[in-house]
Every structure is written in structure tokens, then in C-alpha cells.
Amino acid sequence: MKRVTGIGGIFIKARDPELMKQWYRRHLGIDVQDWGGTSFAWHDPERPEPDGGTTVWSIFAADSGYFAPSTAPFMVNYRVADLHALLAALRAEGCQVDDKVDESEYGKFGWVMDPEGNRIELWQPPAAASSA
């Protein structure tokens, strides 16, 4: 079974989200949007035109509960091929897998904790984007 196929997103907590967004915009040239982040289109020298896949980068408020139960100031979202199969495999392997799975027009989302208590988000893109 194919497991992780790429990085879907990187999420960072900030004590002052607006200051962080401005700093990243000004000093690193990241095009931070009103929703708090940006999407980087996937392409490389062999494929100079973006292929439809993206990696999201976003700032969250320091008191956001979205990363809970992790207390880490970051969370990585990994793109996966078959969320339900991977979550079942992780449970069978004894990993701490969240019972909750979100399914929406943005795809399927599930969560697992790593051995150091970092929450990991697993994302299966919607069918239209999965070929990208």
C-alpha cells in the first residue's frame, strides 16, 4: 500500500499571527492571503507549468486548538493515496490514531500522533485533484 505521497501543508502557530504574516510576506516574499496562508503550486524544471497539486503554508493563532492534543507549535499535513486504508494500517500497527475523519469538498482528513506527541494531519485530496 502506498502511504505518504507528498507534503500537503505546513502549519505554524504564532503569538502574533499578523506580525508573522507581514514578516513572511516582506522578508521571504510569501504571498500570504487574507485567509492566513498561501498555496505553492507544484512544478519543476521538467514540468514548468504547475500540475494542479499544491502545498499549503499557513499561520495559526498560538491558542488555536486545531493541533490538539499536541502542544507543538507546528503541524505537517501529508498527502496520502488512500486515507481509510492508511488509518486502518496505522491502528493495526499500534499508532495513536484519532477516531475523527473529516470528509468535504477539500478531500478526506485524518490524524495520528507521532511518538513525541506531534499531531500529523493526513490528507487524501478529492478525486479531481488526486491525479495531480
N, C-alpha and C positions, 0 to 999 in steps of 0.2 A: 504494500500500500504506500502510495506517495504521501508524505507528511507535509512539511513546510515547503512552499514553492517560492517564497519571497517575503519581503517586508511590506506590509500593508500600511503601517503608520508608526510614528514615534510621537508620544505624548509626554509633555513636560509640565510639572506643577511649578507655579511661580507665586511668591509672596505678593508681587506687584505685576499682575499679568499685562497691564497696559504698558508699563515701562519695558518689560521683556519684549513685547511685540514690537515696540518702537526701536529698541536696541537691535533686534534681529533684522528688522527692516532696514535701518540706517547703516549698520556696520557689516552685515552679511548679505544684504540685498535680497532677503527673503520677502516675497510678495505676500505679506500677511493680510488676509482678507478680514472683513467685518466679523465673520463667524469665529475668528480666533486662530486661524491657521492658513495653510496653503496645501495645494496638491502638486507634487512633482510628477510630470509625465515621463513615462519610461521610453527611452530611446538610447541608442549607442551609435558608434561610428558606422556599423554595418546597417543599422536601421535609423537613419537620421530623423525620420518622421516618427512622432510618438505613436505607439502601437495600441493605445487605449488603456493600458494599465497605468496606475498611479500609486504613489506613496504619499500618504497624508502626514503632515507635520503640524502639530497644534499645541498651543499653550492652554493650560487649565489653571483655575484658581487653586491656591495652596490648600484650601479647605474643601475641595471637590471630593465627594465620596466615590467617584467613578472608579478609582483604583483600589478601593477597599475589597478585602481586608488588608491589602498591602499598605505599608507605611512608606514605601519608596516614593521618591519624587518624580518617577517616570514610569511609563508602561510602553512596551513594544507590542504592536499588532502584527501578527504573522499571517500571511496569505496561505490558505490551505486548499487542497483539491476536494476533500470530502469531509466536512466538519463532523457530521454524526459518526462516521466510521472512526475518525481520529479520536474523538472524545471517548468512544467505547473502548478503543485500544488503550488509551491513557488510563481509564478507570481500571481495566484489566491488569495494567502494569503497576497499579497501586498509587497512581498520582492523585493529588487533591484537585478534583475537577468540580467546578461549580455546577449545580443542578440546572441552573437557568440557561436557556438558549434563546437568543433573540433572532427572529426572522422578520425581515422587512424588505422593502424595495431596494435597500442597500446591500442585501445579502444576509448571510447567516453568521451569527456571532456567538462564540462560546469562550469560556475562561478556564484557566488552570493556574495553579501556583507552582513556582519552581522551588527547589529545596531551600532557598534562602528567603522565601516569603514574598517574592516579587510576583505580582499578578501579570499574567500573559493573556493577551486577547488573541483569539484565533478567528480568522475571518474567511469565509467562503464567499467570494463575490457572486452577485446574481448571475444567472445563466448567460445573459447577453455580454457580460464583462469577463466571464471565465475563460473565454478563448483568447483574450488579450494577453 
